[in-house]
Amino acid sequence: MALMPVSDALSAVLAGAEPLAEELVTLDEAHHRILARDLAALRTQPPEAMSAMDGYAVRAADAAQAKVRLRVIGEVAAGRPFDRVVGPGEAARIFTGGVVPEGADAVVIQEDTIAEDGHVVITEAAIKGRHIRPAGVDFHQGMVLLKAGRRLSDRDLSLAASMNHPALPVRCRPKVALLATGDELVMPGSTPGPGQIVYSNGYALRALVRSEGATPIDLGIAADTMEATVAGIRRAREAKADILITTGGASVGDHDLVKQALEAEGIEMAFWKIAMRPGKPMMHGRLGDMRVIGLPGNPVSSYVCAILFLVPLIRRLLGRDEARMPRETALLGRELGANDSREDYLRAQLEERADGTLIATPVTQQDSSLLGNLALSQALVIRRAYAPKAAAGSPCEILRLPS
């Protein structure tokens, strides 16, 4: 069977993936959730012209020159509007956030005044409109300020609150079930027996799922039997997972049972094996409404495939603005030989020079079992199939890894 190109595999993973239903959550629950609909302001901010400083509200024409003495007719505090009009020769004491009273068109800051016996002496000439925030200077009622598909930041929540929204419509979190396979796997803290290894893939994958705004469901480790593997798949369906991620058992050995178990459950297989390194033995299909991604067992292969395929799928289900991971250009930190028929994703360390130039230096050992190199890397250098030899300093395409 010919290996599927990476771009075709990603298109197959994303095909037909539509954003999940929306739910209404409070502002405090909405941080880093994905906005499901455009959000328009329910009010104008500020609703009226307000003072930006402590000082005196005056008529600019009355205080066009310094040393003018004006009669103080009252005080305006935030939340307590003034019910009088500022007339010729008059001023009103005003504090930050106070509504500028009718008749006044400037604020003279406190530092530029001298208060004396019910009057104020202006020591710095007033300028019309100065130190006044006009009504609607921030936004007007009906303006769309937050767009659907946006991942809500802490600043967005403050804006939404100011727009007078107590709750926000967000996309439901995709449920991602994770099933590891392999008799050789033991949990961290255990003492591995002969031929056993410590299970590590799930910790990176669950953290990645959470960071992308989905909910992980840990299905544990299935033994290398058809019964155990099928049982794990059925638990994912019973949990109504949107995505099932399996790790290991996706190759062609006698004990690689994931593909057989999925086929026994009636999977509609989209592809099996892709033209990339690391991550060739990856599979994808559908079990009813549940999307399945079978990741390789090697930890680096598993993680790289999750970055390339699982992350965009989660983002598509969440209705994110952009599902695909952004790519950047850097300069190679060392020479690379010609590539073969598989697209390469090389772990690399990034250095940013003083002029902003990015230097990406692939680590020398790229074996897909080496987690130490993965942890020390900040990016993947992408090399197309059959890419020619590349000299140090030549441009390359990179994909930053999550920090």
C-alpha positions in Angstrom: 0.0 0.0 0.0 1.4 3.5 -1.0 2.0 5.8 2.0 -0.3 8.7 2.2 1.3 12.2 2.1 1.1 14.2 5.3 -1.1 16.9 3.7 -3.6 14.4 2.4 -3.7 12.6 5.8 -4.4 15.9 7.6 -7.2 16.7 5.1 -8.7 13.2 5.8 -8.5 13.8 9.6 -10.3 17.1 9.3 -12.8 16.1 6.6 -16.4 16.6 7.8 -15.3 17.8 11.3 -17.8 20.4 12.3 -17.7 22.5 15.5 -19.5 20.9 18.5 -22.6 22.3 20.1 -22.4 25.4 22.2 -23.1 26.0 25.9 -23.5 29.0 28.1 -20.9 29.5 30.8 -20.2 32.3 33.3 -17.4 34.7 32.8 -15.3 33.0 35.4 -15.7 29.7 33.6 -15.0 31.1 30.1 -11.2 31.6 30.3 -9.5 29.9 27.3 -12.8 28.6 26.1 -13.7 29.1 22.4 -16.4 31.7 21.6 -19.2 30.1 19.7 -20.9 33.2 18.3 -19.9 36.8 17.6 -20.4 39.0 20.7 -21.8 42.5 20.4 -21.8 45.1 23.1 -25.0 45.5 25.1 -24.1 49.0 26.1 -22.1 52.0 25.1 -18.8 52.5 27.0 -18.5 55.1 28.5 -22.2 55.8 28.4 -21.6 59.5 28.9 -18.6 61.9 28.7 -16.5 61.3 31.8 -13.5 62.9 33.4 -10.2 61.1 33.0 -8.6 62.9 35.9 -9.3 64.6 39.3 -9.7 68.3 38.9 -12.3 70.9 37.8 -14.9 70.8 35.0 -14.9 74.1 33.3 -16.0 76.0 30.2 -12.8 76.1 28.1 -13.7 79.6 27.0 -13.7 80.8 30.6 -10.3 79.3 31.3 -8.4 80.1 28.1 -5.7 81.9 30.1 -4.0 81.2 33.3 -4.8 83.0 36.6 -8.5 82.9 35.9 -10.6 82.7 39.1 -13.9 80.7 38.9 -16.7 80.1 41.4 -17.0 76.4 42.4 -20.7 75.4 42.3 -20.5 71.8 43.5 -18.8 68.4 43.3 -19.1 65.5 40.8 -17.9 62.0 42.0 -18.0 58.8 40.0 -21.5 57.3 40.2 -23.0 60.6 41.4 -23.9 62.8 38.3 -24.2 66.5 38.8 -27.7 68.0 38.4 -26.6 71.6 37.6 -25.3 73.3 34.5 -21.8 74.9 34.6 -22.4 78.5 33.5 -20.0 81.3 32.6 -17.4 82.0 35.3 -18.2 78.7 37.1 -16.5 75.4 37.7 -17.4 72.0 39.3 -15.0 69.9 41.4 -14.8 66.6 39.5 -13.2 63.2 40.2 -12.0 60.5 37.8 -14.9 58.7 36.4 -17.4 61.5 37.1 -19.9 62.5 34.4 -18.9 65.8 32.9 -21.7 68.2 33.8 -23.7 70.0 31.2 -22.0 73.3 30.1 -18.5 72.1 30.8 -16.3 71.1 27.9 -12.8 70.7 29.6 -11.2 69.4 32.8 -8.3 71.2 34.4 -6.3 68.8 36.5 -6.0 69.4 40.2 -2.3 70.1 40.0 -3.0 73.1 37.7 -5.4 74.8 40.2 -5.4 76.6 43.5 -8.5 76.3 45.7 -9.4 79.3 47.7 -12.6 80.2 49.6 -15.3 78.7 47.4 -13.4 79.5 44.2 -10.6 77.9 42.1 -7.7 79.7 40.4 -6.7 78.1 37.1 -2.9 78.1 36.8 -2.8 76.4 33.4 -5.0 77.3 30.5 -7.8 74.9 29.7 -8.1 73.2 26.3 -11.5 72.1 25.0 -12.0 68.3 25.3 -8.8 67.8 27.4 -9.0 65.1 30.1 -12.5 64.1 29.0 -13.4 60.6 27.8 -16.1 61.1 25.2 -19.2 58.9 25.3 -18.5 55.7 23.3 -14.8 56.3 23.0 -14.3 52.6 23.9 -17.2 51.1 22.1 -20.9 51.6 21.2 -23.9 49.4 21.8 -24.2 46.8 19.0 -20.5 46.8 18.0 -19.1 43.3 17.6 -16.0 43.2 19.6 -15.3 39.5 20.0 -15.6 37.2 17.1 -16.7 33.5 17.0 -13.8 31.1 17.1 -11.7 33.2 19.4 -9.9 31.6 22.3 -10.9 33.9 25.2 -8.0 35.5 27.1 -8.2 37.1 30.5 -8.4 40.5 28.7 -11.3 39.3 26.6 -13.2 38.4 29.8 -12.7 41.9 31.1 -14.0 43.3 27.8 -17.0 41.0 27.8 -17.9 42.0 31.3 -17.6 45.7 30.3 -19.9 44.9 27.3 -22.4 43.8 30.0 -22.4 40.0 29.3 -22.6 37.9 32.5 -22.2 34.6 30.6 -20.8 33.7 27.2 -21.7 31.1 24.5 -18.7 28.8 24.0 -18.1 25.5 22.3 -18.5 22.3 24.3 -15.2 20.7 25.1 -14.4 17.7 22.9 -14.0 14.5 24.9 -10.7 12.7 24.0 -10.3 9.2 25.2 -6.8 7.8 25.4 -6.1 4.1 25.3 -2.5 2.8 25.6 -1.7 -0.8 24.5 1.2 -3.1 25.3 2.1 -5.8 27.7 5.5 -4.1 28.1 4.2 -1.0 29.7 4.3 -0.3 33.4 3.3 2.8 35.3 5.8 5.4 36.5 7.1 4.5 40.0 7.0 0.8 39.2 10.0 -1.4 38.9 10.1 -2.6 35.3 10.6 -6.3 34.8 12.6 -7.9 31.9 11.7 -6.3 28.6 9.3 -3.7 30.2 9.4 0.0 29.9 7.8 2.9 31.8 4.6 4.3 30.2 5.1 7.9 29.3 3.1 8.8 26.1 -0.2 9.4 27.9 1.1 12.2 30.1 2.2 14.4 27.2 -1.0 13.6 25.3 -3.4 14.4 28.2 -1.5 17.6 28.9 -1.7 18.5 25.2 -5.4 17.7 25.1 -6.1 19.9 28.1 -4.0 22.8 26.8 -6.1 22.8 23.6 -9.3 23.1 25.5 -10.5 19.4 25.3 -11.3 17.0 28.1 -9.1 13.9 28.3 -10.6 10.5 29.3 -7.9 8.1 30.5 -8.7 4.5 29.5 -5.5 3.1 30.9 -3.4 0.4 29.3 -4.8 -2.5 27.4 -3.0 -5.8 27.4 -1.9 -7.3 24.0 -5.1 -9.3 23.5 -8.0 -8.7 21.2 -10.4 -8.9 24.1 -8.6 -6.2 26.1 -8.2 -3.9 23.1 -11.8 -4.3 22.0 -12.9 -3.6 25.5 -10.9 -0.4 25.6 -12.4 0.8 22.4 -15.9 0.0 23.7 -15.3 2.0 26.8 -14.4 5.0 24.7 -17.7 4.6 22.8 -19.7 4.2 26.1 -18.0 7.4 27.4 -19.3 9.2 24.2 -15.8 10.3 23.3 -15.6 12.6 20.3 -12.1 11.3 19.6 -10.4 8.0 20.5 -6.6 8.1 20.6 -4.8 4.8 20.8 -1.0 4.5 21.3 1.0 1.5 20.2 -0.2 -1.6 18.4 -0.6 0.2 15.1 2.2 -1.5 13.2 2.3 -4.9 11.5 3.6 -7.3 14.2 1.7 -10.3 15.6 1.0 -8.3 18.8 -0.1 -5.1 17.1 -3.8 -5.6 17.5 -5.3 -2.1 17.4 -6.0 -2.2 13.7 -7.6 -5.6 13.9 -9.7 -4.6 17.0 -10.9 -1.4 15.3 -11.8 -3.4 12.1 -13.7 -5.9 14.3 -15.7 -3.0 15.7 -16.6 -1.8 12.2 -14.3 1.2 11.7 -14.4 3.1 8.5 -10.7 3.3 7.9 -9.5 6.5 6.1 -5.8 5.6 6.0 -3.1 3.5 7.6 0.5 4.5 7.3 1.7 7.9 6.2 4.8 9.2 4.4 6.4 10.9 7.4 9.2 10.5 9.9 8.7 9.9 12.8 5.1 8.5 12.7 4.8 6.2 9.7 2.5 3.6 11.3 -0.4 6.0 12.1 -4.0 5.3 11.2 -7.3 7.2 11.1 -10.9 6.3 10.7 -14.5 6.7 12.1 -16.5 4.5 14.5 -19.9 6.1 14.1 -19.6 9.6 15.4 -16.3 8.9 17.1 -13.1 9.8 15.3 -10.2 7.5 15.8 -6.5 8.3 15.5 -4.1 5.4 16.1 -0.7 6.8 17.1 2.6 4.9 17.0 3.9 3.6 20.3 7.3 5.3 20.2 6.9 8.4 22.4 8.4 10.9 19.9 6.4 9.5 17.0 3.3 9.6 19.2 3.8 13.2 20.2 4.7 14.5 16.8 1.7 12.9 15.2 -0.5 14.4 18.0 0.9 17.9 17.2 0.3 17.4 13.5 -3.1 15.7 13.5 -4.8 15.6 16.9 -4.3 19.3 17.7 -5.9 20.5 14.4 -8.8 18.1 14.9 -9.5 19.4 18.4 -9.3 23.0 17.1 -11.7 22.2 14.2 -14.2 20.6 16.7 -14.0 23.7 18.8 -14.5 26.0 15.8 -11.2 27.8 16.3 -10.3 30.6 13.9 -7.4 28.6 12.5 -7.2 24.8 13.0 -3.8 24.1 11.5 -0.6 24.9 13.5 1.1 28.0 12.1 4.5 27.5 10.4 7.4 29.9 10.4 10.7 30.4 8.5 14.1 30.1 10.2 17.7 29.5 9.1 19.3 26.1 9.6 21.9 25.9 12.3 23.7 23.0 10.7 24.0 21.2 7.4 21.4 18.5 6.5 21.7 15.7 4.0 19.2 15.0 1.2 15.9 13.6 2.3 14.1 10.4 1.1 10.5 9.7 0.2 9.1 10.6 3.6 8.5 14.1 5.0 10.8 14.6 7.9 10.0 16.4 11.2 13.3 17.0 13.0 13.5 18.0 16.6 15.4 21.2 16.8 16.6 23.9 19.2 15.7 27.5 18.5 17.9 30.5 19.0 16.7 34.1 18.3 19.5 36.5 17.4 19.6 40.2 18.4 18.2 41.1 14.9 15.2 38.8 15.4 16.5 36.1 13.1 15.5 32.5 14.1 18.2 29.8 14.0 16.9 26.2 14.1 19.5 23.6 14.8 18.2 20.0 14.5 19.5 17.7 17.3 22.0 15.1 16.0 20.1 12.1 17.3 16.6 11.8 15.9 15.6 8.3 17.0 11.9 8.2 17.8 12.4 6.8 21.3 14.6 9.6 22.6 12.4 11.8 24.9 15.4 13.7 26.2 16.0 15.3 22.8 12.3 16.1 22.5 12.2 17.8 25.9 15.2 20.0 25.0 13.7 21.0 21.6 11.5 24.0 20.9 10.5 23.3 17.3 10.3 20.8 14.5 12.2 21.5 11.3 10.1 20.3 8.4 11.8 18.7 5.4 9.7 17.9 2.3 10.0 14.5 0.7 13.1 14.3 -1.6 14.4 17.6 -0.3 18.0 18.2 -1.5 21.0 18.7 0.8 20.7 21.9 2.7 23.6 24.0 3.9 23.8 25.7 7.3 22.3 29.2 7.1 19.8 28.2 4.4 16.1 28.9 5.0 13.9 26.2 6.5 10.3 25.7 7.6 9.6 25.2 11.3 6.7 24.4 13.5 7.1 25.6 17.1 6.3 23.1 19.9 4.1 24.2 22.8 5.9 25.7 25.7 
